[in-house]
Amino acid sequence: MKVNFFLPALLFLGITITSCRVEPDEPIIVGPEPEPRVNYLGRDSITTGDYRGIGIRASADEAFEVLEAHREKKTVAYISAVNNYFADVTDLKNRLQFFDWMVLDEKFDTPNGVQLQLAAGKVTGIRLNQGTMLTQWPEAGEAADAIQVGDALGVLYQKLVTLSVQDAYAHKFQRVVLGSKYDYAQYDSKKAELPWIFIYDTQSQGISEQVQVYFKDKKVDYIIVNRFQQY
C-alpha cells in the first residue's frame, strides 16, 4: 500500500492521506472515492535528549547530517523546501556538496543575478539570470578573488565569504538559493529561525510522524512530533 502525505500551508492543522490500495472483490463505486480515515495519535514536545539522532542543543550542521543519513535510508520524506533556512553565508560551509546549483541575487530577481552550477565537487558553470555565460564572477574582479569555473567547493566557499562582505557585491547576497535533486534548502535571514519540517515513516503499522525541529542561535532548541495513523 502506498501512502502519500500532503501538508497544508499551516502544517499544524492536519494532514491528508490518499491510498492506492484496491481490493479485487470490492464493489464498483460511482462518484468520489471515500476519503481514508486518519487517526491522530498525539503530540510530543522534546526539550531534552534527542529525536532519532537529532539531539537537543546539537548544531544545525549536526542535525543536517542526521537528516541526510535518514534520507539515504529512505525513512524520511522532505516536504517542499523544509524551511531549511541558513542565517548567513558561513552556514553553507558543509552543505555545498549536497546541491547542484546556487543563485546569488537581491531580494527580488534581477537580470544580473548569478547562477552557479555545481557538480563533482566543483563549479561547472556560471551564468547570469539573463542568460549570459561567464567564466568567472565578478566579471571585472581579480582572477584570484573571483568565483571561476573549475573552483573546488572549498575554494568556492572561501570566495563566497570574502565577496559577501565587500560593498560592491554584498547586495548579491541578500538572497542565496541552493537547489538540488532533493530541493530543500534556501537562505533567507528573516526566516532563519523557522523550523525544519519533514515526515518520518516508521514503516510499521502505517504510522508516520510529522516532525518540526526548532532552532535558536543555530542550535536545536526543541522538537515537536505529531503522529498519525491511517485506519
Steps between C-alpha positions, in 0.01 A plus 500: 500500500637838401430796722561863403491787747421860414553774759278807460639851525441496872663171586357497847144447377532142379597272218318342206580147393396316187532130439542303181389167642232320297330182615394277208167404661391850591190635322544774243428839655359772278597853598773632730696239693456516877790671672725273706464547872798629693546456871694773678704321765629803686791740532833490680704807591867408537719740696768261629675197357447440130257399229631220277858627523426874489614622840368799689771772487666326205633737236313555176782320317465194726123494451546535125732196491248290693223595258722413204562155651125448547437614142751249364320226692169627352343535842419870458320698234578867465205731453546784252799711606488364856549853631869417511628858518854616569583805708802613296745386231727327753219250564554363149849365575412134544194494274620596152582138417132405517378747237510540124461873455507833683343839425637826642263794466324790665170478687326480163628336182721721283636442146854482636429256778772233504436129444772251591478140382665249736600141425772252597623726780562812294347790309413378150318804363425868565228705334287806567123483529475671161684206344853636456761228558805599708835345577522687830298723731539788565595551137731792578645349815853376548529137388630394839195642679222433246296180489618303196389195308705213639522631857479223758218536752744591778639781286148608404399523865796723589427729205131522596593609851746760368268643234197513731664766721627720216289810442503455122346152516319467834166587336524173303489309828166636614347173377697178456315198365643148491331237287546132427317179425394511866389864466486590865719794589463872472670788678292786633623685806145599600395136513811357661313401815220310324493126573621225272194288421492146365309173517658199667352163395525235771418234236294317760124503554465783247618760752665818377645785701487865399813648654578868564856578610533849650830685527638777718846648445569234233437215747203267541275661761208256508318249279127449447379158375142442382407136435236374255369158406272401212222255581 
